[in-house]
Amino acid sequence: MTQESPPIACFPAEPLSIRLDRPFHQLSWLDKSLVMAELSRLAYGPPELISKVVYEAGIDQCDFVQQAGSEAYVFGTKYDCMIVSRGTEPTKLEDIAADAKAWTVACDIGRVHSGFDSHVQMLWPDIENRLRENQRPVWFGGHSLGGAMAAVCAVRCKLSPIPSNPQAIFSFGAPRVGNRQYASFLKIRHYRWVNNNDIVPRFPPRFLGYHHMGREIYVNRKGKISRIHNWLRFHDRVRGFLYGLRRGKIDYLCDHSMREYVAIVRHLHQTEKQGTRIRIPNSLR
């Protein structure tokens, strides 16, 4: 059974922080990350409200694509097109079922998670039709299941005969989507944000043959981008978990919230705008 989007009065639709009055590629990396984070948060809202919110930011196209529980928005300005998939909603049985399907299915470029692929398979014909005459750069984004769908959509866009080509993917708390061959197919930038103890990016597990796509942007317990690995990351996660417990929260779940991701990226963006240098690898700028 598919449930409706949350009522307008219940959804906290915050306006975008950046007005899109120029080509997306002219924005800084943090500018782009913030726009895609805020759009990924808005993707959970009802179309009649979201269209009003994004219009104020210079987005004049807001198409809601929906098919049997799979949902995404096609946003557009005169310069760019942005495909943002809606993530996991705990009240929707279709989303839970898709996340639970841990087996892979074969495709032309490797093996992909069957649940994520089935979600995109339902939506792609509608999205492809909207892109058939498109000459603008296309950007993909999403949170959780939506982040996985964004990656699969970008792959389909690359394989499709339509003229549109994916420019980059911005995902937040996204799980692994396929095997090594599939994960390495796209030669475009994929910025994969992971918030400290967010449990979702650790699934499906590697021992089932899954690999992540793109470059991980790990945010430590202090809300800063960090390149730590192995025991240093384990230590950081333990301290973050204990701090969460003192606040009465379970980090594994709280750190997955899209609201948390938006707050983190927004804080980093504001900090840099105020003149404080943010430690970001040069390859990301």
Buried (B, 14 or more C-beta within 10 A) or exposed (E): EEEEBBEEEEBEBEEBBBEBEEEBEEBBBBBBBBBBBBBBBBBBBBBEBBBEBBEEBBBEBBBBBBBEBBBBBBBBBEBBBBBBBBBBBEEBEBBBEBBEBBEBEEBEBBBBBBBBBBBBBBBBEBBBEBBEEBEBBBBBBBBBBBBBBBBBBBBBBBEBEBEBEBBBBBBBBBBBBBBEEBBEBBEBBBBBBBBBBBBBBBBBEEEEBBBBBBEBBBBBBEBBBBEEEEEEBEEBBEBBBEBBEEEEEEBBEBBBBBEBBBBBBBEBBEBBEEEEEBEBEEEBE
